[in-house]
C-alpha cells in the first residue's frame, strides 16, 4: 500500500465563534478522511497554518482521527458533503 503524501482536492470548512471569527478548520481529503485544527483561546487563527495542520492530520490518521466532541456535529455535516464530492 502506497502512502499518500500530496493532496489534489481538499474540502474546507472553517469553524467560527459566536462573533463570526474563525477559530478552527475541518478538512476532508477523501470520503472518510478528515482532519482538524483549532486555535487556543487568546491566539489568532491563521487559515493557511490551520489548513496545513488539518491536512497533515488527515493524511496521518485517515478515517481514525480523534475529533473533539464539539466538532462531531460539524464533521457529520462535512461527511455528507465529502461523500457527494469524492464519488
N, C-alpha and C positions, 0 to 999 in steps of 0.2 A: 504494500500500500504506500503510495506516494504522499508525502506531507505537503499540504498547500502552504505556500509562502507568500503568494500575491493574491489580491482580490480584485476582480474586474468590476463587479456590481455590488453595491452596498446600499441597503435601505437604512435611512437615518430618521430617528425621532428624538427631538430634544425634550427633556423634562424641565418644566418651568415651575417656579414657586408661585405663591398667591399673587405676587405683584407682576408676574409675567417675565421675570428674569430667568435666563437659562441656568439650571443647577446641575444638569447631567444629560447624558445621551444614551440611547439604546440603539444598537445596530444589528442588522441581520445580514449575514453573508451567504445564507442558504435558507432553505425552507425550515430547517430546525437548528441552525447555528446562530446563536445570539451572543452579544457581548454588551457590557455596560460600563459607564464611568460616571461617578458622582463626585461633586466637589464638596469639600468640607465646609462647614459653616464658617463664614467670615472670609473665605477665599473667593477669588474671582474665577469664574468658569471661562475657559478658552476653548472654543469649539474645535479647533484643529487638534489640540492636545487631547481633548476628550474623545474625539473620533479615533485617534491613533490608539489610545488605551483600550477603547471598546473593541476595535477590530482585532487588536492583539489578543484580548481575552477570548474573543470568538474563535480565532484561529487555534489558540492553545487548548481551550476546553471543549469546543464544538457544542453539541447539544447538552453537555453535562455541566455547564457553567452555573454556579450558585448565585441566584439573584436575591437582593434584599427584599423583604416582604412588601415594602412599599412600592416595589416595581412590578409585582406579579400581575396586577390588572393591566398595566401598560404593555407587558410582554405578551399577554394573551391577545391584545388588540394587534400588536406587531406580528404575532404568529399568524393570524388570519391574513394579514396583509402580505407577509412573506410567502405563504403558501400560494397565493394568487400570482405573485410576481415571479417566483422561482419555480415555474412548472417544468 
